[in-house]
């Protein structure tokens, strides 16, 4: 297989999702979402209230905080320290990390084999997105999960 092909044999660029129809399909196929970089309620930040909204919309949210080593539970769910440690696997990894911090997580995400990775609004890392897409993982960049869930009526 040539390097530019995914495991399924198609072009890796097909895994870069940036249209409403593709996002709708992705959200319909998603049940479990790991939130990498989730924050605690006290912060009042999007990295808490976006996954909280997803949970209220019926998705199972699996917290993967980067900080808060003492925290054992967020949103009533046990905390994991890596995405690959989550079992059973998640459908999506929702990323709340600065673009420059994402490369350190790519191997962990690929090892977890999620169907998709979602970089939140304002987060874009084309090199990381390409690596994930080449691994056969759908990637959404620079979009707010909460806004997109509301757009599809969730």
C-alpha positions as CSV (number, residue, x, y, z in Angstrom):
1,X,0.0,0.0,0.0
2,X,1.3,3.5,-0.8
3,X,1.9,5.8,2.1
4,X,-0.8,8.2,0.9
5,X,-3.5,5.6,1.1
6,X,-5.5,4.7,4.2
7,X,-6.0,1.2,5.6
8,X,-9.2,1.1,3.6
9,X,-7.3,1.7,0.4
10,X,-8.7,5.2,-0.3
11,X,-7.1,8.6,-0.2
12,X,-6.3,9.9,3.2
13,X,-7.8,13.3,2.4
14,X,-11.2,11.7,2.4
15,X,-10.9,11.4,6.1
16,X,-10.7,15.2,6.5
17,X,-14.3,16.1,7.2
18,X,-15.3,19.7,6.7
19,X,-18.9,19.7,5.3
20,X,-22.2,19.6,7.1
21,X,-23.3,16.3,5.6
22,X,-20.0,14.6,6.7
23,X,-20.3,16.1,10.2
24,X,-23.9,14.9,10.4
25,X,-22.9,11.3,9.4
26,X,-20.0,11.4,11.9
27,X,-22.3,12.6,14.8
28,X,-24.9,10.0,13.9
29,X,-22.3,7.2,14.1
30,X,-20.9,8.4,17.4
31,X,-21.9,7.1,20.8
32,X,-18.8,7.4,23.1
33,X,-16.7,10.5,23.1
34,X,-13.3,10.7,24.9
35,X,-12.6,14.4,25.8
36,X,-8.9,15.0,25.8
37,X,-8.0,18.1,27.8
38,X,-11.4,18.2,29.6
39,X,-11.5,20.7,32.4
40,X,-13.4,20.7,35.7
41,X,-16.7,22.4,36.4
42,X,-15.0,25.1,38.5
43,X,-13.2,26.5,35.4
44,X,-16.4,27.5,33.6
45,X,-14.5,26.9,30.4
46,X,-15.7,25.3,27.1
47,X,-13.5,22.3,27.9
48,X,-16.1,21.5,30.6
49,X,-19.4,22.8,29.3
50,X,-19.1,21.5,25.7
51,X,-18.7,17.8,26.9
52,X,-21.4,18.5,29.5
53,X,-23.7,19.4,26.7
54,X,-22.7,16.3,24.7
55,X,-23.4,14.2,27.7
56,X,-26.9,15.8,28.2
57,X,-27.5,15.2,24.4
58,X,-27.1,11.4,25.1
59,X,-23.5,10.8,24.3
60,X,-21.3,8.8,26.8
61,X,-18.4,11.1,27.7
62,X,-15.1,9.7,28.9
63,X,-12.9,12.3,30.5
64,X,-9.2,12.4,29.7
65,X,-7.8,15.5,31.5
66,X,-4.3,16.6,30.9
67,X,-4.1,18.5,34.2
68,X,-5.8,17.7,37.6
69,X,-3.8,14.6,38.6
70,X,-5.8,14.4,41.9
71,X,-9.2,14.3,40.1
72,X,-10.7,10.8,39.7
73,X,-14.1,11.7,38.2
74,X,-15.5,14.5,35.9
75,X,-19.1,14.7,34.8
76,X,-19.8,11.7,37.0
77,X,-17.5,9.5,34.9
78,X,-14.1,7.9,35.9
79,X,-11.1,9.8,34.5
80,X,-8.6,8.1,32.2
81,X,-5.0,9.4,31.8
82,X,-4.6,8.2,28.1
83,X,-7.0,7.7,25.3
84,X,-5.5,4.2,24.6
85,X,-6.3,3.1,28.1
86,X,-10.1,3.5,27.6
87,X,-12.0,0.2,27.2
88,X,-14.2,-0.4,25.3
89,X,-12.9,2.0,22.7
90,X,-14.5,5.3,22.0
91,X,-16.0,6.5,18.7
92,X,-14.6,10.0,18.9
93,X,-11.8,11.9,20.6
94,X,-12.8,15.5,21.2
95,X,-9.6,17.5,21.6
96,X,-9.3,20.6,23.8
97,X,-5.5,21.2,23.5
98,X,-3.5,24.0,21.9
99,X,-2.4,23.2,18.4
100,X,1.2,23.0,19.4
101,X,0.4,20.5,22.1
102,X,-1.5,18.0,19.9
103,X,1.5,16.2,18.3
104,X,2.3,14.7,21.8
105,X,-1.1,13.0,21.8
106,X,-1.2,11.6,18.2
107,X,0.4,8.2,18.9
108,X,-1.9,7.7,21.9
109,X,-5.0,8.6,19.8
110,X,-3.9,6.3,16.9
111,X,-3.3,3.5,19.4
112,X,-6.9,3.9,20.6
113,X,-8.3,3.5,17.1
114,X,-11.3,5.9,17.3
115,X,-13.4,6.4,14.3
116,X,-12.9,10.2,14.5
117,X,-11.0,13.0,16.1
118,X,-12.6,16.4,16.6
119,X,-10.4,19.5,17.1
120,X,-12.5,22.2,18.8
121,X,-13.1,25.7,17.4
122,X,-9.9,27.6,17.1
123,X,-7.8,24.4,17.1
124,X,-6.1,23.4,13.9
125,X,-3.0,21.3,13.4
126,X,-2.7,20.1,9.7
127,X,0.3,17.8,10.3
128,X,-1.5,16.0,13.2
129,X,-4.7,15.8,11.1
130,X,-2.8,14.3,8.2
131,X,-1.2,11.6,10.5
132,X,-4.6,10.7,11.9
133,X,-6.2,10.7,8.5
134,X,-3.5,8.5,7.1
135,X,-4.3,6.1,10.0
136,X,-7.8,5.9,8.7
137,X,-9.3,8.2,11.3
138,X,-11.9,10.9,10.3
139,X,-10.7,14.4,11.4
140,X,-12.7,17.6,12.0
141,X,-10.8,20.7,12.7
142,X,-11.7,24.2,14.0
143,X,-15.3,23.5,14.7
144,X,-17.3,23.6,18.0
145,X,-18.9,20.3,18.9
146,X,-21.7,22.0,20.9
147,X,-22.6,24.3,17.9
148,X,-22.6,21.3,15.5
149,X,-24.7,19.2,17.9
150,X,-27.2,22.0,18.1
151,X,-27.3,22.4,14.3
152,X,-28.3,18.7,14.0
153,X,-30.9,19.0,16.7
154,X,-29.2,17.2,19.5
